[in-house]
C-alpha cells in the first residue's frame, strides 16, 4: 500500500473508531475505550520504554522527544510528563485533530502533519529521544526502511531512537493470482472502489531483524539493545531496537 493510501485509511479510522484503531484490544472496538483507560496504557508503555532505555543508556537527556506515528497522542501525552518538549508526528490529519483535542500539556506538546516518506521537516540532531511503537508495522517496508534511517539522523548527539517493528509473521505468505486481463481488473476495481473505501484496512508488514540491524549500521547508528516485543500480537515475532547515533 502506498503512503497516500495508508493515510486515507487511517483518516477513515480516525473518523470511525480512533482509539481502537490505535490500540486494537479485543472488546474495545465500537468506541468502547474510555479516554482514561486508553491513555493509561500510554503511561505504562512509556514507563516500560524508558526503563529499557535507562538500562542501556542511563544518562539520556530529557529535553526534546519525538513520537513518530503518534495517532491521537497516546504516547505523546505520557512523554510530556518526562520531557521538556514533545513533538508528535503522524500522516493522518484526522488523527492529529483528536490528538490536539486530547492534549493536556499546552504548548510543551506540538503535533505535526507529515505525509512525506522522510522526516525532512526536522533538522539533523533535533531530538534526545525518537520513539515509535506499533507504527512501522503498518507502513510498507519501502517507507519504513527510510524512516528508520531518519530516526537516527534526527537524533541529537548522544540521543537515542527506540522503535518496534515485527521481524516475522507466523501466518505465512499469501500470493494473488488472476486469469483476467489487467484492463478488466482495473474497470472492476474502479466500480468497487467506493464501497471498498468505506471499510478501511490495517496492513501489517515485517522487516527481518538482520535487515533492520544492517539499516541501522548504514545510517550511522549503533545498536545498544534488542528485545522481543509482544506489541504486534501473537501472530508476529516482533522486536524493539534501542539505537544510538555513532
C-alpha positions in Angstrom: 0.0 0.0 0.0 1.4 3.4 -1.0 1.8 6.1 1.7 -1.1 8.2 0.4 -3.3 5.1 0.6 -2.2 4.4 4.1 -3.0 8.0 5.0 -6.5 7.7 3.5 -7.2 4.5 5.5 -6.0 6.0 8.8 -8.0 9.2 8.3 -11.1 6.9 7.9 -10.2 5.0 11.1 -9.9 8.4 12.9 -13.5 9.2 11.8 -15.0 5.9 12.8 -13.2 4.4 15.9 -9.9 6.3 16.5 -8.9 4.9 19.9 -9.5 1.3 19.0 -7.6 1.7 15.7 -4.6 2.9 17.6 -4.8 0.1 20.2 -6.8 -2.9 18.9 -7.6 -4.6 22.2 -10.4 -7.2 21.9 -13.6 -5.9 23.4 -12.7 -2.3 22.9 -13.9 -2.0 19.4 -17.0 0.1 18.7 -15.8 3.1 20.7 -15.6 1.1 24.0 -12.3 2.6 25.0 -12.7 5.3 27.7 -10.0 8.1 27.3 -8.9 7.4 30.9 -8.2 3.7 30.3 -6.8 4.3 26.8 -4.2 7.0 27.9 -3.3 4.9 31.0 -1.9 2.3 28.6 0.4 5.0 27.2 1.7 5.8 30.6 2.5 2.1 31.1 4.2 1.7 27.7 6.3 4.8 28.2 7.4 3.6 31.6 8.5 0.3 30.1 10.3 2.0 27.2 12.1 4.5 29.4 13.2 1.7 31.7 14.6 -0.2 28.8 16.4 3.0 27.6 17.7 3.6 31.1 19.3 0.2 31.4 21.4 0.7 28.3 21.8 4.5 28.2 21.2 5.8 31.8 22.3 9.4 31.1 19.7 10.3 28.4 18.8 14.0 28.4 15.1 14.6 28.8 14.9 17.7 26.6 13.1 17.0 23.3 11.3 13.9 22.3 9.7 12.8 19.0 6.7 10.4 18.9 6.6 9.0 15.4 3.2 7.7 14.3 1.6 9.5 17.3 -2.0 8.9 16.3 -4.2 10.5 18.9 -1.3 11.2 21.2 -1.4 8.0 23.4 2.3 8.0 24.0 2.9 11.7 23.3 0.9 12.7 26.4 2.8 10.2 28.6 6.2 11.5 27.3 5.1 15.0 28.2 5.4 14.0 31.9 9.1 13.1 31.3 10.5 15.5 28.7 10.6 19.3 28.3 9.3 19.4 24.7 7.5 16.7 22.8 6.6 16.6 19.1 4.1 14.1 17.8 4.1 13.4 14.0 1.6 11.5 12.0 0.3 11.2 8.4 -3.3 11.3 9.4 -4.7 14.8 9.7 -7.8 13.4 11.3 -5.9 11.5 14.0 -4.0 14.7 14.8 -7.2 16.6 15.3 -8.1 14.1 18.1 -4.5 14.4 19.5 -4.8 18.2 19.8 -8.2 17.8 21.5 -6.7 15.3 24.0 -3.6 17.4 24.7 -3.3 18.3 28.4 0.2 19.8 28.3 -0.3 23.1 26.4 2.5 24.3 24.1 5.0 21.8 25.5 3.4 19.4 23.1 3.2 20.1 19.4 1.7 17.9 16.6 3.0 17.9 13.1 1.2 16.6 10.0 3.8 14.8 7.7 2.8 12.8 4.6 6.4 12.7 3.2 8.4 9.4 3.1 11.0 11.1 5.3 11.4 13.4 8.2 12.8 16.3 6.3 10.6 18.7 8.3 13.1 18.2 11.2 16.8 19.2 11.2 19.6 16.8 12.0 20.1 16.2 15.7 16.8 17.6 16.8 15.7 15.1 19.4 17.1 13.4 22.5 14.7 10.6 22.1 12.9 9.3 19.0 10.2 6.8 19.8 7.9 4.7 17.7 5.7 1.8 18.8 3.1 -0.1 16.8 3.5 2.2 13.8 6.2 0.9 11.4 4.3 -2.4 11.2 1.5 -0.6 9.4 3.9 1.1 6.9 5.1 -0.7 3.7 8.8 -1.7 4.0 9.8 0.7 1.2 8.9 3.5 3.6 9.8 2.0 7.0 13.4 1.4 5.9 13.7 5.2 5.1 12.1 6.2 8.4 14.5 4.1 10.4 17.4 5.9 8.8 15.6 9.2 9.5 15.2 8.3 13.2 18.9 8.1 13.5 19.5 11.3 11.5 17.2 13.4 13.7 18.7 12.0 17.0 20.8 14.5 18.9 24.4 13.7 19.7 24.2 11.0 22.5 20.4 10.8 21.8 18.7 7.5 21.1 15.9 6.0 19.0 13.7 3.4 20.5 11.4 1.7 18.0 9.5 -1.5 17.4 8.9 -3.4 14.2 7.8 -7.1 13.5 10.5 -9.3 12.1 8.5 -12.3 11.1 4.8 -13.4 10.5 3.6 -16.8 11.6 0.7 -16.5 9.2 2.7 -17.5 6.2 3.0 -15.7 2.9 0.0 -15.2 0.6 0.0 -14.6 -3.1 -2.6 -13.3 -5.5 -3.3 -14.9 -8.8 -5.7 -13.8 -11.6 -6.7 -15.1 -15.0 -8.3 -11.9 -16.0 -6.6 -9.2 -18.1 -5.3 -6.2 -16.2 -7.7 -3.8 -18.0 -10.7 -5.7 -16.8 -9.4 -5.8 -13.3 -8.9 -2.0 -13.4 -12.5 -1.5 -14.6 -13.9 -3.7 -11.8 -11.7 -2.0 -9.2 -13.0 1.4 -10.2 -16.6 0.3 -9.9 -16.0 -1.3 -6.5 -13.7 1.4 -5.1 -16.3 3.5 -3.5 -17.8 0.6 -1.5 -14.3 -0.8 -0.6 -13.2 2.6 0.6 -16.0 2.6 3.2 -14.1 -0.2 5.1 -10.5 0.9 5.9 -7.9 -1.8 6.2 -4.9 -2.1 8.5 -1.9 -3.5 6.8 0.7 -5.4 8.7 4.3 -5.6 7.5 7.6 -7.1 8.7 11.3 -6.3 8.4 13.7 -9.1 9.2 15.9 -8.5 12.3 19.1 -8.8 10.3 17.9 -6.3 7.8 17.0 -3.8 10.5 20.4 -4.1 12.1 22.1 -3.5 8.7 19.9 -0.5 8.1 20.9 0.9 11.5 24.6 0.5 10.7 24.3 2.0 7.3 22.5 5.1 8.7 25.3 5.6 11.3 23.6 4.1 14.3 24.9 1.7 17.0 22.6 -0.9 18.4 22.5 -0.7 22.2 19.8 -3.3 22.9 17.3 -5.5 21.1 14.4 -7.1 23.0 11.5 -9.2 22.0 8.1 -7.4 21.9 4.5 -8.6 22.0 3.3 -5.3 20.6 2.4 -6.8 17.2 0.3 -9.6 18.6 0.7 -13.4 18.8 0.9 -13.8 15.0 4.2 -12.0 14.7 7.7 -12.1 16.1 8.5 -8.5 17.0 11.4 -6.6 18.4 12.2 -3.3 20.0 15.5 -1.7 18.9 17.4 0.8 21.0 19.9 2.7 18.9 22.4 5.5 19.5 23.9 7.7 16.8 27.6 6.9 16.3 
